[in-house]
Amino acid sequence: MTTPVTQRKGSLWRTIKAVSWSFVGLRTRGDYEKDVQQLNPVHIVVVGLVGVLVFVGGLILLATWVVGK
């Protein structure tokens, strides 16, 4: 008596877009509910971690550039 596993068909671009809007904090309730139904949670976590690394790396580069002048 196992339940069938449903495949979520969210694209990489849609996942990147959803995570980017979430970083900014501008996400409508309807879009959030669509994302929960369609996007793969593992992809969201991976894209989120990459986004954080890019953000922190950008801040480090900016600080290095400002201090170096």
CHARMM-style PDB file with segment names, atoms N, HN, CA, C and O in Angstrom:
ATOM      1  N   MET     1       0.812  -1.173   0.000  1.00  0.00      PROA
ATOM      2  CA  MET     1       0.000   0.000   0.000  1.00  0.00      PROA
ATOM      3  C   MET     1       0.866   1.251   0.000  1.00  0.00      PROA
ATOM      4  O   MET     1       0.856   2.034   0.949  1.00  0.00      PROA
ATOM      5  N   THR     2       1.589   1.415  -1.046  1.00  0.00      PROA
ATOM      6  HN  THR     2       1.597   0.779  -1.818  1.00  0.00      PROA
ATOM      7  CA  THR     2       2.417   2.607  -1.170  1.00  0.00      PROA
ATOM      8  C   THR     2       1.700   3.617  -2.043  1.00  0.00      PROA
ATOM      9  O   THR     2       0.945   3.259  -2.947  1.00  0.00      PROA
ATOM     10  N   THR     3       1.945   4.856  -1.764  1.00  0.00      PROA
ATOM     11  HN  THR     3       2.559   5.146  -1.029  1.00  0.00      PROA
ATOM     12  CA  THR     3       1.358   5.908  -2.581  1.00  0.00      PROA
ATOM     13  C   THR     3       2.304   6.218  -3.728  1.00  0.00      PROA
ATOM     14  O   THR     3       3.522   6.193  -3.550  1.00  0.00      PROA
ATOM     15  N   PRO     4       1.764   6.509  -4.894  1.00  0.00      PROA
ATOM     16  CA  PRO     4       2.634   6.813  -6.029  1.00  0.00      PROA
ATOM     17  C   PRO     4       3.348   8.149  -5.822  1.00  0.00      PROA
ATOM     18  O   PRO     4       2.782   9.106  -5.294  1.00  0.00      PROA
ATOM     19  N   VAL     5       4.585   8.181  -6.248  1.00  0.00      PROA
ATOM     20  HN  VAL     5       5.045   7.404  -6.678  1.00  0.00      PROA
ATOM     21  CA  VAL     5       5.388   9.393  -6.133  1.00  0.00      PROA
ATOM     22  C   VAL     5       5.125  10.249  -7.358  1.00  0.00      PROA
ATOM     23  O   VAL     5       5.214   9.770  -8.489  1.00  0.00      PROA
ATOM     24  N   THR     6       4.804  11.510  -7.135  1.00  0.00      PROA
ATOM     25  HN  THR     6       4.731  11.899  -6.217  1.00  0.00      PROA
ATOM     26  CA  THR     6       4.554  12.410  -8.256  1.00  0.00      PROA
ATOM     27  C   THR     6       5.824  13.178  -8.574  1.00  0.00      PROA
ATOM     28  O   THR     6       6.512  13.664  -7.677  1.00  0.00      PROA
ATOM     29  N   GLN     7       6.122  13.282  -9.843  1.00  0.00      PROA
ATOM     30  HN  GLN     7       5.563  12.887 -10.572  1.00  0.00      PROA
ATOM     31  CA  GLN     7       7.280  14.038 -10.295  1.00  0.00      PROA
ATOM     32  C   GLN     7       6.899  15.505 -10.407  1.00  0.00      PROA
ATOM     33  O   GLN     7       5.864  15.839 -10.984  1.00  0.00      PROA
ATOM     34  N   ARG     8       7.708  16.358  -9.870  1.00  0.00      PROA
ATOM     35  HN  ARG     8       8.548  16.087  -9.401  1.00  0.00      PROA
ATOM     36  CA  ARG     8       7.483  17.792  -9.988  1.00  0.00      PROA
ATOM     37  C   ARG     8       8.215  18.284 -11.221  1.00  0.00      PROA
ATOM     38  O   ARG     8       9.384  17.959 -11.432  1.00  0.00      PROA
ATOM     39  N   LYS     9       7.528  19.065 -12.031  1.00  0.00      PROA
ATOM     40  HN  LYS     9       6.579  19.329 -11.860  1.00  0.00      PROA
ATOM     41  CA  LYS     9       8.104  19.490 -13.299  1.00  0.00      PROA
ATOM     42  C   LYS     9       8.404  20.979 -13.292  1.00  0.00      PROA
ATOM     43  O   LYS     9       7.824  21.745 -14.062  1.00  0.00      PROA
ATOM     44  N   GLY    10       9.298  21.374 -12.431  1.00  0.00      PROA
ATOM     45  HN  GLY    10       9.769  20.752 -11.805  1.00  0.00      PROA
ATOM     46  CA  GLY    10       9.725  22.763 -12.396  1.00  0.00      PROA
ATOM     47  C   GLY    10      11.056  22.901 -13.107  1.00  0.00      PROA
ATOM     48  O   GLY    10      11.955  22.078 -12.929  1.00  0.00      PROA
ATOM     49  N   SER    11      11.178  23.937 -13.909  1.00  0.00      PROA
ATOM     50  HN  SER    11      10.448  24.605 -14.054  1.00  0.00      PROA
ATOM     51  CA  SER    11      12.418  24.128 -14.653  1.00  0.00      PROA
ATOM     52  C   SER    11      13.470  24.802 -13.770  1.00  0.00      PROA
ATOM     53  O   SER    11      13.154  25.376 -12.728  1.00  0.00      PROA
ATOM     54  N   LEU    12      14.697  24.720 -14.204  1.00  0.00      PROA
ATOM     55  HN  LEU    12      14.953  24.254 -15.051  1.00  0.00      PROA
ATOM     56  CA  LEU    12      15.791  25.357 -13.473  1.00  0.00      PROA
ATOM     57  C   LEU    12      15.591  26.869 -13.453  1.00  0.00      PROA
ATOM     58  O   LEU    12      15.806  27.512 -12.426  1.00  0.00      PROA
ATOM     59  N   TRP    13      15.184  27.434 -14.577  1.00  0.00      PROA
ATOM     60  HN  TRP    13      15.010  26.912 -15.412  1.00  0.00      PROA
ATOM     61  CA  TRP    13      14.973  28.881 -14.653  1.00  0.00      PROA
ATOM     62  C   TRP    13      13.886  29.327 -13.678  1.00  0.00      PROA
ATOM     63  O   TRP    13      14.029  30.353 -13.014  1.00  0.00      PROA
ATOM     64  N   ARG    14      12.804  28.559 -13.593  1.00  0.00      PROA
ATOM     65  HN  ARG    14      12.689  27.725 -14.132  1.00  0.00      PROA
ATOM     66  CA  ARG    14      11.711  28.905 -12.667  1.00  0.00      PROA
ATOM     67  C   ARG    14      12.196  28.825 -11.212  1.00  0.00      PROA
ATOM     68  O   ARG    14      11.804  29.642 -10.378  1.00  0.00      PROA
ATOM     69  N   THR    15      13.042  27.844 -10.915  1.00  0.00      PROA
ATOM     70  HN  THR    15      13.360  27.181 -11.592  1.00  0.00      PROA
ATOM     71  CA  THR    15      13.593  27.713  -9.568  1.00  0.00      PROA
ATOM     72  C   THR    15      14.494  28.897  -9.236  1.00  0.00      PROA
ATOM     73  O   THR    15      14.409  29.452  -8.141  1.00  0.00      PROA
ATOM     74  N   ILE    16      15.352  29.285 -10.167  1.00  0.00      PROA
ATOM     75  HN  ILE    16      15.421  28.833 -11.057  1.00  0.00      PROA
ATOM     76  CA  ILE    16      16.237  30.437  -9.957  1.00  0.00      PROA
ATOM     77  C   ILE    16      15.414  31.700  -9.740  1.00  0.00      PROA
ATOM     78  O   ILE    16      15.717  32.506  -8.860  1.00  0.00      PROA
ATOM     79  N   LYS    17      14.378  31.864 -10.543  1.00  0.00      PROA
ATOM     80  HN  LYS    17      14.132  31.209 -11.257  1.00  0.00      PROA
ATOM     81  CA  LYS    17      13.515  33.036 -10.420  1.00  0.00      PROA
ATOM     82  C   LYS    17      12.810  33.064  -9.061  1.00  0.00      PROA
ATOM     83  O   LYS    17      12.733  34.113  -8.421  1.00  0.00      PROA
ATOM     84  N   ALA    18      12.303  31.929  -8.629  1.00  0.00      PROA
ATOM     85  HN  ALA    18      12.365  31.077  -9.149  1.00  0.00      PROA
ATOM     86  CA  ALA    18      11.598  31.856  -7.344  1.00  0.00      PROA
ATOM     87  C   ALA    18      12.538  32.162  -6.181  1.00  0.00      PROA
ATOM     88  O   ALA    18      12.173  32.893  -5.260  1.00  0.00      PROA
ATOM     89  N   VAL    19      13.742  31.607  -6.222  1.00  0.00      PROA
ATOM     90  HN  VAL    19      14.039  31.013  -6.969  1.00  0.00      PROA
ATOM     91  CA  VAL    19      14.703  31.845  -5.139  1.00  0.00      PROA
ATOM     92  C   VAL    19      15.166  33.303  -5.150  1.00  0.00      PROA
ATOM     93  O   VAL    19      15.340  33.904  -4.089  1.00  0.00      PROA
ATOM     94  N   SER    20      15.364  33.871  -6.328  1.00  0.00      PROA
ATOM     95  HN  SER    20      15.222  33.383  -7.190  1.00  0.00      PROA
ATOM     96  CA  SER    20      15.787  35.270  -6.423  1.00  0.00      PROA
ATOM     97  C   SER    20      14.735  36.205  -5.838  1.00  0.00      PROA
ATOM     98  O   SER    20      15.065  37.110  -5.071  1.00  0.00      PROA
ATOM     99  N   TRP    21      13.477  35.992  -6.194  1.00  0.00      PROA
ATOM    100  HN  TRP    21      13.208  35.258  -6.817  1.00  0.00      PROA
ATOM    101  CA  TRP    21      12.404  36.818  -5.639  1.00  0.00      PROA
ATOM    102  C   TRP    21      12.295  36.619  -4.136  1.00  0.00      PROA
ATOM    103  O   TRP    21      11.964  37.557  -3.411  1.00  0.00      PROA
ATOM    104  N   SER    22      12.565  35.426  -3.665  1.00  0.00      PROA
ATOM    105  HN  SER    22      12.834  34.664  -4.254  1.00  0.00      PROA
ATOM    106  CA  SER    22      12.509  35.168  -2.226  1.00  0.00      PROA
ATOM    107  C   SER    22      13.640  35.883  -1.491  1.00  0.00      PROA
ATOM    108  O   SER    22      13.445  36.349  -0.369  1.00  0.00      PROA
ATOM    109  N   PHE    23      14.819  35.977  -2.107  1.00  0.00      PROA
ATOM    110  HN  PHE    23      14.978  35.599  -3.019  1.00  0.00      PROA
ATOM    111  CA  PHE    23      15.919  36.726  -1.500  1.00  0.00      PROA
ATOM    112  C   PHE    23      15.529  38.190  -1.315  1.00  0.00      PROA
ATOM    113  O   PHE    23      15.828  38.800  -0.288  1.00  0.00      PROA
ATOM    114  N   VAL    24      14.861  38.739  -2.317  1.00  0.00      PROA
ATOM    115  HN  VAL    24      14.618  38.244  -3.151  1.00  0.00      PROA
ATOM    116  CA  VAL    24      14.456  40.140  -2.269  1.00  0.00      PROA
ATOM    117  C   VAL    24      13.288  40.331  -1.302  1.00  0.00      PROA
ATOM    118  O   VAL    24      13.148  41.392  -0.693  1.00  0.00      PROA
ATOM    119  N   GLY    25      12.464  39.316  -1.165  1.00  0.00      PROA
ATOM    120  HN  GLY    25      12.578  38.454  -1.659  1.00  0.00      PROA
ATOM    121  CA  GLY    25      11.313  39.394  -0.268  1.00  0.00      PROA
ATOM    122  C   GLY    25      10.035  39.800  -0.955  1.00  0.00      PROA
ATOM    123  O   GLY    25       9.053  40.129  -0.290  1.00  0.00      PROA
ATOM    124  N   LEU    26      10.026  39.782  -2.275  1.00  0.00      PROA
ATOM    125  HN  LEU    26      10.824  39.514  -2.815  1.00  0.00      PROA
ATOM    126  CA  LEU    26       8.839  40.153  -3.039  1.00  0.00      PROA
ATOM    127  C   LEU    26       8.266  38.918  -3.717  1.00  0.00      PROA
ATOM    128  O   LEU    26       8.667  38.568  -4.827  1.00  0.00      PROA
ATOM    129  N   ARG    27       7.348  38.274  -3.061  1.00  0.00      PROA
ATOM    130  HN  ARG    27       7.023  38.559  -2.159  1.00  0.00      PROA
ATOM    131  CA  ARG    27       6.753  37.049  -3.594  1.00  0.00      PROA
ATOM    132  C   ARG    27       5.262  37.095  -3.319  1.00  0.00      PROA
ATOM    133  O   ARG    27       4.850  37.259  -2.171  1.00  0.00      PROA
ATOM    134  N   THR    28       4.447  36.954  -4.356  1.00  0.00      PROA
ATOM    135  HN  THR    28       4.781  36.821  -5.288  1.00  0.00      PROA
ATOM    136  CA  THR    28       3.002  36.952  -4.143  1.00  0.00      PROA
ATOM    137  C   THR    28       2.559  35.595  -3.619  1.00  0.00      PROA
ATOM    138  O   THR    28       3.230  34.586  -3.837  1.00  0.00      PROA
ATOM    139  N   ARG    29       1.443  35.578  -2.938  1.00  0.00      PROA
ATOM    140  HN  ARG    29       0.898  36.398  -2.762  1.00  0.00      PROA
ATOM    141  CA  ARG    29       0.934  34.338  -2.339  1.00  0.00      PROA
ATOM    142  C   ARG    29       0.627  33.299  -3.418  1.00  0.00      PROA
ATOM    143  O   ARG    29       0.915  32.116  -3.237  1.00  0.00      PROA
ATOM    144  N   GLY    30       0.049  33.731  -4.530  1.00  0.00      PROA
ATOM    145  HN  GLY    30      -0.184  34.692  -4.677  1.00  0.00      PROA
ATOM    146  CA  GLY    30      -0.289  32.803  -5.609  1.00  0.00      PROA
ATOM    147  C   GLY    30       0.942  32.154  -6.221  1.00  0.00      PROA
ATOM    148  O   GLY    30       0.956  30.951  -6.481  1.00  0.00      PROA
ATOM    149  N   ASP    31       1.975  32.956  -6.449  1.00  0.00      PROA
ATOM    150  HN  ASP    31       1.964  33.934  -6.238  1.00  0.00      PROA
ATOM    151  CA  ASP    31       3.217  32.415  -7.005  1.00  0.00      PROA
ATOM    152  C   ASP    31       3.874  31.451  -6.030  1.00  0.00      PROA
ATOM    153  O   ASP    31       4.421  30.424  -6.432  1.00  0.00      PROA
ATOM    154  N   TYR    32       3.818  31.784  -4.753  1.00  0.00      PROA
ATOM    155  HN  TYR    32       3.374  32.618  -4.426  1.00  0.00      PROA
ATOM    156  CA  TYR    32       4.395  30.901  -3.733  1.00  0.00      PROA
ATOM    157  C   TYR    32       3.694  29.545  -3.741  1.00  0.00      PROA
ATOM    158  O   TYR    32       4.350  28.506  -3.678  1.00  0.00      PROA
ATOM    159  N   GLU    33       2.373  29.554  -3.819  1.00  0.00      PROA
ATOM    160  HN  GLU    33       1.840  30.398  -3.870  1.00  0.00      PROA
ATOM    161  CA  GLU    33       1.619  28.297  -3.816  1.00  0.00      PROA
ATOM    162  C   GLU    33       1.902  27.471  -5.066  1.00  0.00      PROA
ATOM    163  O   GLU    33       1.974  26.244  -4.994  1.00  0.00      PROA
ATOM    164  N   LYS    34       2.064  28.133  -6.215  1.00  0.00      PROA
ATOM    165  HN  LYS    34       2.006  29.130  -6.274  1.00  0.00      PROA
ATOM    166  CA  LYS    34       2.433  27.416  -7.445  1.00  0.00      PROA
ATOM    167  C   LYS    34       3.816  26.781  -7.300  1.00  0.00      PROA
ATOM    168  O   LYS    34       4.034  25.642  -7.712  1.00  0.00      PROA
ATOM    169  N   ASP    35       4.736  27.527  -6.713  1.00  0.00      PROA
ATOM    170  HN  ASP    35       4.559  28.452  -6.378  1.00  0.00      PROA
ATOM    171  CA  ASP    35       6.095  27.013  -6.532  1.00  0.00      PROA
ATOM    172  C   ASP    35       6.112  25.795  -5.624  1.00  0.00      PROA
ATOM    173  O   ASP    35       6.828  24.830  -5.891  1.00  0.00      PROA
ATOM    174  N   VAL    36       5.333  25.833  -4.557  1.00  0.00      PROA
ATOM    175  HN  VAL    36       4.752  26.617  -4.340  1.00  0.00      PROA
ATOM    176  CA  VAL    36       5.285  24.707  -3.623  1.00  0.00      PROA
ATOM    177  C   VAL    36       4.791  23.456  -4.332  1.00  0.00      PROA
ATOM    178  O   VAL    36       5.265  22.355  -4.049  1.00  0.00      PROA
ATOM    179  N   GLN    37       3.857  23.611  -5.239  1.00  0.00      PROA
ATOM    180  HN  GLN    37       3.472  24.505  -5.469  1.00  0.00      PROA
ATOM    181  CA  GLN    37       3.296  22.463  -5.942  1.00  0.00      PROA
ATOM    182  C   GLN    37       4.195  21.966  -7.064  1.00  0.00      PROA
ATOM    183  O   GLN    37       4.206  20.769  -7.354  1.00  0.00      PROA
ATOM    184  N   GLN    38       4.946  22.850  -7.700  1.00  0.00      PROA
ATOM    185  HN  GLN    38       4.937  23.822  -7.465  1.00  0.00      PROA
ATOM    186  CA  GLN    38       5.649  22.477  -8.924  1.00  0.00      PROA
ATOM    187  C   GLN    38       7.154  22.294  -8.774  1.00  0.00      PROA
ATOM    188  O   GLN    38       7.740  21.471  -9.477  1.00  0.00      PROA
ATOM    189  N   LEU    39       7.788  23.031  -7.885  1.00  0.00      PROA
ATOM    190  HN  LEU    39       7.312  23.700  -7.314  1.00  0.00      PROA
ATOM    191  CA  LEU    39       9.251  22.992  -7.823  1.00  0.00      PROA
ATOM    192  C   LEU    39       9.750  21.895  -6.895  1.00  0.00      PROA
ATOM    193  O   LEU    39       9.103  21.545  -5.907  1.00  0.00      PROA
ATOM    194  N   ASN    40      10.903  21.368  -7.235  1.00  0.00      PROA
ATOM    195  HN  ASN    40      11.428  21.651  -8.038  1.00  0.00      PROA
ATOM    196  CA  ASN    40      11.542  20.315  -6.451  1.00  0.00      PROA
ATOM    197  C   ASN    40      12.279  20.953  -5.266  1.00  0.00      PROA
ATOM    198  O   ASN    40      13.100  21.847  -5.468  1.00  0.00      PROA
ATOM    199  N   PRO    41      12.001  20.512  -4.046  1.00  0.00      PROA
ATOM    200  CA  PRO    41      12.648  21.116  -2.874  1.00  0.00      PROA
ATOM    201  C   PRO    41      14.172  21.008  -2.885  1.00  0.00      PROA
ATOM    202  O   PRO    41      14.858  21.908  -2.401  1.00  0.00      PROA
ATOM    203  N   VAL    42      14.699  19.928  -3.427  1.00  0.00      PROA
ATOM    204  HN  VAL    42      14.141  19.197  -3.820  1.00  0.00      PROA
ATOM    205  CA  VAL    42      16.162  19.773  -3.495  1.00  0.00      PROA
ATOM    206  C   VAL    42      16.755  20.844  -4.403  1.00  0.00      PROA
ATOM    207  O   VAL    42      17.798  21.416  -4.085  1.00  0.00      PROA
ATOM    208  N   HSD    43      16.106  21.118  -5.519  1.00  0.00      PROA
ATOM    209  HN  HSD    43      15.259  20.653  -5.777  1.00  0.00      PROA
ATOM    210  CA  HSD    43      16.590  22.151  -6.434  1.00  0.00      PROA
ATOM    211  C   HSD    43      16.544  23.523  -5.769  1.00  0.00      PROA
ATOM    212  O   HSD    43      17.445  24.340  -5.960  1.00  0.00      PROA
ATOM    213  N   ILE    44      15.496  23.773  -4.989  1.00  0.00      PROA
ATOM    214  HN  ILE    44      14.765  23.109  -4.834  1.00  0.00      PROA
ATOM    215  CA  ILE    44      15.378  25.058  -4.303  1.00  0.00      PROA
ATOM    216  C   ILE    44      16.527  25.238  -3.311  1.00  0.00      PROA
ATOM    217  O   ILE    44      17.114  26.318  -3.231  1.00  0.00      PROA
ATOM    218  N   VAL    45      16.846  24.197  -2.565  1.00  0.00      PROA
ATOM    219  HN  VAL    45      16.370  23.320  -2.630  1.00  0.00      PROA
ATOM    220  CA  VAL    45      17.936  24.279  -1.583  1.00  0.00      PROA
ATOM    221  C   VAL    45      19.271  24.504  -2.284  1.00  0.00      PROA
ATOM    222  O   VAL    45      20.065  25.337  -1.848  1.00  0.00      PROA
ATOM    223  N   VAL    46      19.526  23.772  -3.362  1.00  0.00      PROA
ATOM    224  HN  VAL    46      18.881  23.095  -3.717  1.00  0.00      PROA
ATOM    225  CA  VAL    46      20.798  23.907  -4.084  1.00  0.00      PROA
ATOM    226  C   VAL    46      20.930  25.307  -4.682  1.00  0.00      PROA
ATOM    227  O   VAL    46      21.977  25.942  -4.553  1.00  0.00      PROA
ATOM    228  N   VAL    47      19.872  25.789  -5.335  1.00  0.00      PROA
ATOM    229  HN  VAL    47      19.021  25.273  -5.440  1.00  0.00      PROA
ATOM    230  CA  VAL    47      19.917  27.129  -5.932  1.00  0.00      PROA
ATOM    231  C   VAL    47      20.054  28.185  -4.837  1.00  0.00      PROA
ATOM    232  O   VAL    47      20.754  29.179  -5.028  1.00  0.00      PROA
ATOM    233  N   GLY    48      19.403  27.987  -3.705  1.00  0.00      PROA
ATOM    234  HN  GLY    48      18.834  27.179  -3.550  1.00  0.00      PROA
ATOM    235  CA  GLY    48      19.531  28.922  -2.588  1.00  0.00      PROA
ATOM    236  C   GLY    48      20.947  28.986  -2.047  1.00  0.00      PROA
ATOM    237  O   GLY    48      21.459  30.071  -1.775  1.00  0.00      PROA
ATOM    238  N   LEU    49      21.585  27.832  -1.888  1.00  0.00      PROA
ATOM    239  HN  LEU    49      21.169  26.950  -2.109  1.00  0.00      PROA
ATOM    240  CA  LEU    49      22.970  27.806  -1.400  1.00  0.00      PROA
ATOM    241  C   LEU    49      23.926  28.465  -2.389  1.00  0.00      PROA
ATOM    242  O   LEU    49      24.826  29.204  -1.989  1.00  0.00      PROA
ATOM    243  N   VAL    50      23.732  28.198  -3.674  1.00  0.00      PROA
ATOM    244  HN  VAL    50      23.002  27.598  -3.999  1.00  0.00      PROA
ATOM    245  CA  VAL    50      24.571  28.841  -4.693  1.00  0.00      PROA
ATOM    246  C   VAL    50      24.351  30.352  -4.665  1.00  0.00      PROA
ATOM    247  O   VAL    50      25.304  31.122  -4.777  1.00  0.00      PROA
ATOM    248  N   GLY    51      23.100  30.773  -4.515  1.00  0.00      PROA
ATOM    249  HN  GLY    51      22.325  30.147  -4.424  1.00  0.00      PROA
ATOM    250  CA  GLY    51      22.801  32.200  -4.433  1.00  0.00      PROA
ATOM    251  C   GLY    51      23.467  32.865  -3.246  1.00  0.00      PROA
ATOM    252  O   GLY    51      23.983  33.976  -3.364  1.00  0.00      PROA
ATOM    253  N   VAL    52      23.460  32.202  -2.111  1.00  0.00      PROA
ATOM    254  HN  VAL    52      23.041  31.299  -2.015  1.00  0.00      PROA
ATOM    255  CA  VAL    52      24.118  32.745  -0.915  1.00  0.00      PROA
ATOM    256  C   VAL    52      25.622  32.849  -1.137  1.00  0.00      PROA
ATOM    257  O   VAL    52      26.234  33.851  -0.770  1.00  0.00      PROA
ATOM    258  N   LEU    53      26.222  31.821  -1.737  1.00  0.00      PROA
ATOM    259  HN  LEU    53      25.724  31.006  -2.036  1.00  0.00      PROA
ATOM    260  CA  LEU    53      27.666  31.855  -2.006  1.00  0.00      PROA
ATOM    261  C   LEU    53      28.027  32.990  -2.962  1.00  0.00      PROA
ATOM    262  O   LEU    53      29.029  33.676  -2.761  1.00  0.00      PROA
ATOM    263  N   VAL    54      27.219  33.188  -3.996  1.00  0.00      PROA
ATOM    264  HN  VAL    54      26.406  32.630  -4.160  1.00  0.00      PROA
ATOM    265  CA  VAL    54      27.470  34.277  -4.949  1.00  0.00      PROA
ATOM    266  C   VAL    54      27.317  35.629  -4.249  1.00  0.00      PROA
ATOM    267  O   VAL    54      28.124  36.533  -4.464  1.00  0.00      PROA
ATOM    268  N   PHE    55      26.296  35.767  -3.421  1.00  0.00      PROA
ATOM    269  HN  PHE    55      25.640  35.032  -3.246  1.00  0.00      PROA
ATOM    270  CA  PHE    55      26.063  37.020  -2.695  1.00  0.00      PROA
ATOM    271  C   PHE    55      27.222  37.336  -1.748  1.00  0.00      PROA
ATOM    272  O   PHE    55      27.729  38.457  -1.739  1.00  0.00      PROA
ATOM    273  N   VAL    56      27.635  36.358  -0.960  1.00  0.00      PROA
ATOM    274  HN  VAL    56      27.223  35.447  -0.968  1.00  0.00      PROA
ATOM    275  CA  VAL    56      28.739  36.562  -0.015  1.00  0.00      PROA
ATOM    276  C   VAL    56      30.040  36.830  -0.767  1.00  0.00      PROA
ATOM    277  O   VAL    56      30.819  37.695  -0.367  1.00  0.00      PROA
ATOM    278  N   GLY    57      30.279  36.098  -1.850  1.00  0.00      PROA
ATOM    279  HN  GLY    57      29.645  35.395  -2.175  1.00  0.00      PROA
ATOM    280  CA  GLY    57      31.471  36.342  -2.658  1.00  0.00      PROA
ATOM    281  C   GLY    57      31.485  37.746  -3.235  1.00  0.00      PROA
ATOM    282  O   GLY    57      32.529  38.397  -3.270  1.00  0.00      PROA
ATOM    283  N   GLY    58      30.330  38.213  -3.687  1.00  0.00      PROA
ATOM    284  HN  GLY    58      29.482  37.684  -3.659  1.00  0.00      PROA
ATOM    285  CA  GLY    58      30.227  39.582  -4.195  1.00  0.00      PROA
ATOM    286  C   GLY    58      30.508  40.619  -3.122  1.00  0.00      PROA
ATOM    287  O   GLY    58      31.177  41.620  -3.379  1.00  0.00      PROA
ATOM    288  N   LEU    59      29.999  40.380  -1.920  1.00  0.00      PROA
ATOM    289  HN  LEU    59      29.456  39.567  -1.711  1.00  0.00      PROA
ATOM    290  CA  LEU    59      30.274  41.308  -0.817  1.00  0.00      PROA
ATOM    291  C   LEU    59      31.756  41.325  -0.455  1.00  0.00      PROA
ATOM    292  O   LEU    59      32.317  42.384  -0.171  1.00  0.00      PROA
ATOM    293  N   ILE    60      32.385  40.161  -0.465  1.00  0.00      PROA
ATOM    294  HN  ILE    60      31.930  39.301  -0.695  1.00  0.00      PROA
ATOM    295  CA  ILE    60      33.823  40.091  -0.163  1.00  0.00      PROA
ATOM    296  C   ILE    60      34.627  40.829  -1.228  1.00  0.00      PROA
ATOM    297  O   ILE    60      35.550  41.575  -0.902  1.00  0.00      PROA
ATOM    298  N   LEU    61      34.284  40.627  -2.491  1.00  0.00      PROA
ATOM    299  HN  LEU    61      33.534  40.021  -2.756  1.00  0.00      PROA
ATOM    300  CA  LEU    61      34.984  41.332  -3.569  1.00  0.00      PROA
ATOM    301  C   LEU    61      34.777  42.838  -3.467  1.00  0.00      PROA
ATOM    302  O   LEU    61      35.715  43.609  -3.668  1.00  0.00      PROA
ATOM    303  N   LEU    62      33.560  43.257  -3.157  1.00  0.00      PROA
ATOM    304  HN  LEU    62      32.798  42.631  -2.993  1.00  0.00      PROA
ATOM    305  CA  LEU    62      33.278  44.687  -3.008  1.00  0.00      PROA
ATOM    306  C   LEU    62      34.075  45.282  -1.851  1.00  0.00      PROA
ATOM    307  O   LEU    62      34.650  46.362  -1.986  1.00  0.00      PROA
ATOM    308  N   ALA    63      34.112  44.593  -0.727  1.00  0.00      PROA
ATOM    309  HN  ALA    63      33.645  43.716  -0.617  1.00  0.00      PROA
ATOM    310  CA  ALA    63      34.864  45.087   0.434  1.00  0.00      PROA
ATOM    311  C   ALA    63      36.358  45.153   0.130  1.00  0.00      PROA
ATOM    312  O   ALA    63      37.030  46.110   0.516  1.00  0.00      PROA
ATOM    313  N   THR    64      36.876  44.146  -0.556  1.00  0.00      PROA
ATOM    314  HN  THR    64      36.330  43.369  -0.870  1.00  0.00      PROA
ATOM    315  CA  THR    64      38.294  44.135  -0.930  1.00  0.00      PROA
ATOM    316  C   THR    64      38.610  45.293  -1.865  1.00  0.00      PROA
ATOM    317  O   THR    64      39.652  45.934  -1.730  1.00  0.00      PROA
ATOM    318  N   TRP    65      37.727  45.562  -2.799  1.00  0.00      PROA
ATOM    319  HN  TRP    65      36.881  45.041  -2.908  1.00  0.00      PROA
ATOM    320  CA  TRP    65      37.920  46.645  -3.760  1.00  0.00      PROA
ATOM    321  C   TRP    65      37.874  48.003  -3.061  1.00  0.00      PROA
ATOM    322  O   TRP    65      38.690  48.878  -3.352  1.00  0.00      PROA
ATOM    323  N   VAL    66      36.920  48.182  -2.135  1.00  0.00      PROA
ATOM    324  HN  VAL    66      36.258  47.471  -1.899  1.00  0.00      PROA
ATOM    325  CA  VAL    66      36.781  49.464  -1.436  1.00  0.00      PROA
ATOM    326  C   VAL    66      37.970  49.705  -0.506  1.00  0.00      PROA
ATOM    327  O   VAL    66      38.496  50.817  -0.458  1.00  0.00      PROA
ATOM    328  N   VAL    67      38.397  48.690   0.226  1.00  0.00      PROA
ATOM    329  HN  VAL    67      37.970  47.787   0.188  1.00  0.00      PROA
ATOM    330  CA  VAL    67      39.517  48.842   1.157  1.00  0.00      PROA
ATOM    331  C   VAL    67      40.822  49.030   0.397  1.00  0.00      PROA
ATOM    332  O   VAL    67      41.721  49.719   0.878  1.00  0.00      PROA
ATOM    333  N   GLY    68      40.937  48.436  -0.766  1.00  0.00      PROA
ATOM    334  HN  GLY    68      40.207  47.876  -1.157  1.00  0.00      PROA
ATOM    335  CA  GLY    68      42.169  48.527  -1.544  1.00  0.00      PROA
ATOM    336  C   GLY    68      42.414  49.897  -2.135  1.00  0.00      PROA
ATOM    337  O   GLY    68      43.539  50.190  -2.541  1.00  0.00      PROA
ATOM    338  N   LYS    69      41.407  50.745  -2.198  1.00  0.00      PROA
ATOM    339  HN  LYS    69      40.493  50.507  -1.868  1.00  0.00      PROA
ATOM    340  CA  LYS    69      41.594  52.072  -2.808  1.00  0.00      PROA
ATOM    341  C   LYS    69      42.172  53.053  -1.866  1.00  0.00      PROA
ATOM    342  OT1 LYS    69      42.387  54.208  -2.233  1.00  0.00      PROA
TER     343      LYS     69
END
